[in-house]
């Protein structure tokens, strides 16, 4: 037993030194704010192939906060909370609405990302949860019907939408050091996994290129 303990002592010492060195050089924890545009659309599930030629991206808005919690020199955890305007457009003569239509959804979203750092470059990925607070559907007028804009309803009827959304986000970013803050360029793709409407399959898709300003937190 003594021989086993003596043989394990150097390994324990190495592990202790490694843990201390990793924690002592952890990524800086910092709080960030961002306001930016984002490009979104929908995947229509089983109807996607028929609607693909008519799809057009929707340019929305995203504004919120984030916090990078440094764990080690190469790893941090980043929870975010933001308001997002997402949606999608279908061009005229599409099989779903016939006339050109634009669906916009306002939501509050919270991703939690695992972030790997390589000097000033990082990769991150993780799940997100969203809550749809409202939205509207605009259908352009035709020769036989006027333009119509309706507010989205959330409930159990066949034409209603669902409040909750969830999915996965992944991307990369680069940090630029300024005098008293950090400027971050972040590129990210969002993949919704929940059908947010009941009459037609609609899954959120997002491409976000954002600029964020952050300050290291005070110890």
N, C-alpha and C positions, 0 to 999 in steps of 0.2 A: 504493500500500500504506500509506503514512504517513497519508493522508487517512482510510482505513478504520479504522486503529488509533485515530486521534484521535477519530473519531466514535463509536467503541465505548467509549472511556474513561469518559464520563459515565454510560453505561448500566451499566458494570461497577461504578462507584462507588455508584450507586443500589442495585444488587443487593447489594453488600457491606453497605451501611448497613441495608438491609431485613433481610438475614439476621441481622446482629448484633442489631437491635432485636427480632426475633422470638425469638432464642435467649435474650436477656437478660431477657425477660419471659415465659419459659416457665411453664406450669402447674406448681404445686408437686408434686413427687413425694412420695407418701405410701403408707404401709402400713396396711391395714384388716383388721378382724376382724368377722365377722357370724355370728349364730345366729338363724334365723328359720324360720317355717313356709312352705310353698309348696303351691300347688294344682296337681294334675296329673291327667292322664287319658291315654287312648290313642285314636289314630285307627286304625280297623280296615281301612283300605284299601278293597278291593272289597266288604267286608261292612259298611262304615260306615253306609249308609242303613238297613239292617235292624236294626242294634244301637243306633242313635242314641237311640230312645225309652227304652232301658234303661240308658243310661250315667249314672254318677254320679261326681262328682269325688272324688279321694282327697286328703286333707290330710296332707302329709308334712313332713319336716324337712330343713333344709339348714344346714350349718355349715362355715365355711372361712375362707380368707384371700384377700386381693387386694393388688395393688400397682399404683398409678397412676404410670406413668413419664411425666413432663411433657416434651413435645417442643417445642411452641410455646405462645403465649398462648391459642390456640384448639384445640389438638390434643394428645392424649395416647394412650398405648397401655396397656391394662389387662389383664394376665394374672391369672387367678384359679384357685384350686384348692380344691375343697370336696367334702364327703361329702353325698350326697343320698338321701333315701328317697322314691321316686316310685312311682306306681301308678295303678290305676283300679278302679272297681267297676261291676258289671253287676247290675241289679235282677232280682228273681225273674221267671221265665217268659221269660227272654231266649233267643234261638235258639242261643247258643253253649254255655252251661253249664246251662240250664234253671233251676236253683236260683240264689239270689243268690250272687255270687262276688266276692272282692276279691283282686287281684293286686298284690303289693308287690315292688319291686325296689330293692336297695341298690346304689348306684354311686358311683364316684369320677369327678369331672368336671373338665375344664380348659377354660374358654372363654378366648379371646384377643380382646379387643374394641378397636375403634378408637373413640375418644371425642371428640366435638366439643363445645367449651365455649362458652356464651353467658352470661358473667358467672357466676352461681351455678347456672344451669340447664345441663344437658348432654344430649346424645343419644349413644347408643352402639350398636354392632352388630358382630357378628363370629361366626366359627365356634366350635364346641366339639367336644371329643372326650370320650367317657366309657367307663369300664370297669365292667361289672356284676360285683360281687363276690359277690352272693347274692340271695336273695329267697324268697318263699313264696306259695302260692296257697291261699286259704281258700274252701271251698264250704260254704254253710249246709246243714243237714240238712233232709230232707223226710220225708214219711210212710213212704217206702220205703227211705231211705238216711240214715245218720247224718252229722253234720257231719264234714268232712274238711279237714285242713291238711297240705299237702305242701311240702317244700322244692323249689325250682327246681333243675333239673339243666342243666348246660351241656355240650353235646357235639354229636354228629352224628345222633342219633336224631330221629325225626319230632316227638317231644314236647319236645325240648330247647329251651333258649334260647341266645341268642348273647351272648358276653362284650362285644363292642365296639359302641358306639353313636356316632353323630356327627350333627351338625345345625347349626342357626343360632340365634343369640339376638339380640334387638333390644329397645331400650326407651329410657327417659329417667329422669333423676334430678335431685335438687335438693340443694345443699349448704347446711347451716346452720352458721355459724361459732360455735364455743364458745370459751371462754377459752384452753384449751390443746389443743383437738382440733377435729375436724370431724365433724358428724353428717350422714349422707347418707341420703336417702329414695330408693330405687331401685325402679322398676317395669319388669318385663321379661317378654317372652314368648319361650318356647323352642319350636323347631320341629324335631323329630327327623326325620331323613331315612333312617334305617336300620331295617329290619324286625328287631326284636329277638327274635322267636320264629319257629319253623319250621313249626308246625302251622297257625297263623293269622297274618294280617298284624297287627302291632302297632307303631305308631310313637308315640314319646313326644311329648306336648304338655304345656307347663308355663306357668303364670302365677305370677310371683314378685313379691311386694311385700316388700322387705327394708329393714331399718334397719341401717346400718353405722357404726361408730365408727372413725376413722382419725386418725393423727398424722403431720404432715409429717416427712419423713426429714431427718436432720442432714447438712449439707454437710461 
